[in-house]
Amino acid sequence: MAGMELPNWTGAKRPDRVVLDGRYARLEPLDAARHGEHLLASAMEPGAEDRFRYLAAPPPTGMGDFTPWLLDSAKSTDPLFYAVIDKATGRAEGRQAFMRIEPAHGSIEIGNVLWGPAIARSRVPTEGLYLFARHAFEVLGYRRFEWKCNTENEASRRAALRFRFTYEGVFRQHMVVKGRSRDTAWFSMLDSEWPRLKAGYEKWLAPENFDSDGRQRTKLAVSLSA
């Protein structure tokens, strides 16, 4: 049998509903009553159609059609949804999930990502990704942290590369989403790569890397390449 032997491997842990707290972002297990109003407002900001283009769910038009998704997602364990809280305002401005959770193989994915306009291109989403990766590798014991997206989703592909996931290729005709065939681009980050990447993330997220208006002094790509 080919492949590196793992004599001490006993599997990873399933993620629990715990709060993951950072300097700029706090990830809270999704709660319909606590997060619903703010998440709806964020989802309905101008440009919602573009943000939902590659998600399985359509953009909501109000609490009436948002509530079923919210209730189902709050009780789901895979995907396990988190609200992304902007600590500067205390508002839930996005969501992300642990999904395709495979403890036996040590593989877990960040998916169902929707970072709203209020936090887009800020420190909050990057720290949200960092908190997930750190938890997956250091607390839960996963070997592989994945990012997948529609091959046509250029913004998501760029984000994966910015975060230093490694591009692995395309699964053709992988899924049917909203009645359309989807080819899926696969990206991954491994436990052996995490110590170096972690140092780069923490360097970039340090307060001294930002001016008084929150603008970065050094790009993430530079910090992760150091």
C-alpha positions in Angstrom: 0.0 0.0 0.0 1.4 3.4 -1.0 1.5 6.5 1.2 3.3 7.6 4.3 2.5 5.5 7.4 0.8 7.2 10.3 1.3 4.8 13.2 0.0 7.2 15.8 -3.0 8.6 13.8 -6.3 8.1 15.7 -8.4 10.7 13.9 -9.4 14.3 14.5 -12.1 15.7 16.7 -15.5 17.0 15.5 -15.9 20.7 15.9 -18.1 21.8 18.8 -20.3 24.9 19.1 -17.6 27.0 20.7 -16.9 30.7 20.3 -13.6 31.6 18.5 -12.4 35.0 19.6 -9.9 37.2 17.9 -8.7 40.8 18.0 -11.0 42.1 15.3 -13.4 39.2 14.7 -15.4 36.8 16.9 -16.9 33.7 15.5 -20.1 32.6 17.3 -22.1 29.4 16.5 -25.0 30.6 14.5 -28.1 31.5 16.6 -31.3 32.5 14.8 -32.5 34.8 17.5 -29.1 36.5 18.2 -27.8 36.9 14.7 -30.8 36.7 12.3 -31.6 40.4 12.1 -28.1 41.6 11.5 -27.3 38.8 9.0 -30.4 39.6 7.0 -29.5 43.3 6.9 -26.0 42.4 5.7 -27.3 39.9 3.1 -29.7 42.5 1.7 -27.2 45.3 1.2 -26.8 46.5 -2.4 -25.1 44.0 -4.6 -26.7 40.9 -2.9 -27.3 39.2 -6.3 -23.6 39.1 -7.0 -22.7 37.9 -3.5 -25.2 35.1 -3.7 -24.4 34.1 -7.3 -22.3 31.1 -6.3 -24.1 30.1 -3.1 -26.7 27.4 -3.0 -29.2 29.7 -1.3 -30.8 32.6 -3.2 -30.5 36.2 -1.8 -33.3 36.8 0.8 -36.0 39.3 0.2 -37.0 39.6 3.8 -37.2 37.7 7.1 -40.0 35.5 5.7 -37.8 33.7 3.2 -34.7 34.1 5.3 -36.0 32.4 8.5 -36.2 28.8 7.1 -32.6 29.0 6.0 -31.6 30.5 9.3 -33.3 27.9 11.4 -32.1 25.0 9.4 -28.5 26.3 9.3 -28.5 27.0 13.1 -29.3 23.4 13.9 -27.0 21.9 11.2 -23.8 20.1 12.4 -22.3 19.7 8.9 -22.1 22.4 7.7 -21.6 23.8 11.2 -22.4 27.5 10.7 -20.8 30.5 12.5 -21.7 34.1 12.5 -18.8 36.5 11.9 -19.0 39.3 14.4 -17.2 42.6 13.7 -15.9 43.4 17.2 -15.8 47.1 16.4 -19.6 47.2 16.1 -20.7 44.0 17.8 -22.8 43.2 14.7 -23.0 39.9 12.8 -21.7 40.9 9.3 -21.1 37.6 7.7 -21.2 33.8 8.1 -18.9 30.9 7.4 -19.0 27.2 8.2 -17.0 24.1 8.9 -18.2 21.5 6.4 -17.4 18.2 4.8 -16.0 17.2 8.1 -14.0 14.0 8.0 -12.5 13.2 11.4 -11.2 9.8 10.3 -9.2 11.2 7.5 -8.4 14.5 9.2 -10.0 16.7 6.5 -12.2 19.7 7.0 -13.4 22.6 4.8 -14.3 26.2 5.3 -17.3 26.9 3.1 -20.7 28.7 2.8 -18.7 31.8 3.1 -20.5 35.1 2.9 -18.6 38.1 4.3 -20.9 41.2 4.0 -20.1 44.6 2.6 -19.4 46.1 6.0 -16.4 43.8 6.6 -15.3 43.1 3.0 -11.7 43.9 2.4 -11.1 44.5 6.1 -9.2 42.7 8.8 -12.3 40.8 9.9 -12.6 38.2 7.2 -8.9 37.4 7.2 -9.0 36.9 11.0 -12.1 34.8 10.6 -10.3 32.5 8.2 -7.3 32.4 10.6 -9.4 31.5 13.6 -10.9 28.6 11.7 -7.5 27.3 10.5 -5.9 27.6 13.9 -8.8 25.8 15.6 -8.9 23.0 12.9 -5.2 22.4 13.1 -4.2 23.1 16.7 -7.3 22.2 18.7 -9.2 19.6 16.6 -6.1 17.9 15.1 -7.0 18.0 11.4 -4.3 17.3 8.8 -6.0 19.1 5.9 -8.0 22.4 5.7 -9.9 22.9 2.4 -11.3 25.7 0.3 -13.5 24.8 -2.7 -15.4 27.0 -5.1 -17.1 27.2 -8.5 -14.4 27.5 -11.1 -16.2 30.5 -12.5 -16.0 32.3 -9.1 -12.9 34.4 -9.8 -13.2 36.3 -6.5 -13.2 33.1 -4.5 -10.3 31.7 -6.4 -8.3 34.9 -5.8 -9.2 34.8 -2.1 -8.0 31.2 -1.7 -4.6 32.0 -3.2 -4.4 35.2 -1.1 -4.9 33.1 2.0 -2.1 30.8 0.7 -4.2 27.7 0.0 -2.6 25.5 -2.6 -4.5 25.0 -5.8 -5.0 21.3 -6.5 -7.1 21.2 -9.7 -10.7 21.0 -10.9 -13.4 18.3 -10.4 -15.4 18.5 -13.6 -19.2 18.3 -13.4 -18.8 18.0 -9.7 -22.1 19.4 -8.6 -25.5 20.7 -9.7 -26.3 24.1 -8.0 -29.4 26.0 -8.8 -30.0 23.8 -11.8 -26.6 24.5 -13.3 -23.6 22.2 -13.7 -20.7 23.2 -11.5 -17.0 22.5 -12.0 -15.2 22.8 -8.6 -11.8 24.2 -8.0 -10.0 22.6 -5.0 -7.5 24.3 -2.7 -5.9 23.0 0.5 -3.7 23.9 3.4 -1.8 21.2 5.3 -0.9 20.8 9.0 2.8 20.8 8.0 2.4 24.2 6.3 0.4 25.8 9.1 3.3 26.9 11.5 4.8 29.0 8.8 1.5 30.4 7.6 0.3 31.0 11.2 3.4 33.2 11.8 2.6 35.2 8.6 -1.1 35.7 9.5 -0.2 36.9 13.0 2.4 39.3 11.6 -0.2 40.7 9.2 -2.9 40.9 11.9 -0.7 42.7 14.4 -2.1 46.2 15.3 1.1 47.9 14.2 0.5 46.7 10.6 -2.5 49.1 10.3 -2.8 52.8 10.4 -5.4 54.7 12.3 -8.0 54.2 9.5 -7.4 50.4 9.5 -5.4 50.4 6.2 -2.7 47.8 6.0 0.9 48.8 5.9 2.1 45.5 4.6 0.1 43.2 2.3 -0.9 39.7 3.5 1.0 38.2 0.6 4.2 39.7 1.8 3.6 38.5 5.4 2.8 35.0 4.3 5.9 34.8 2.0 8.3 35.9 4.7 
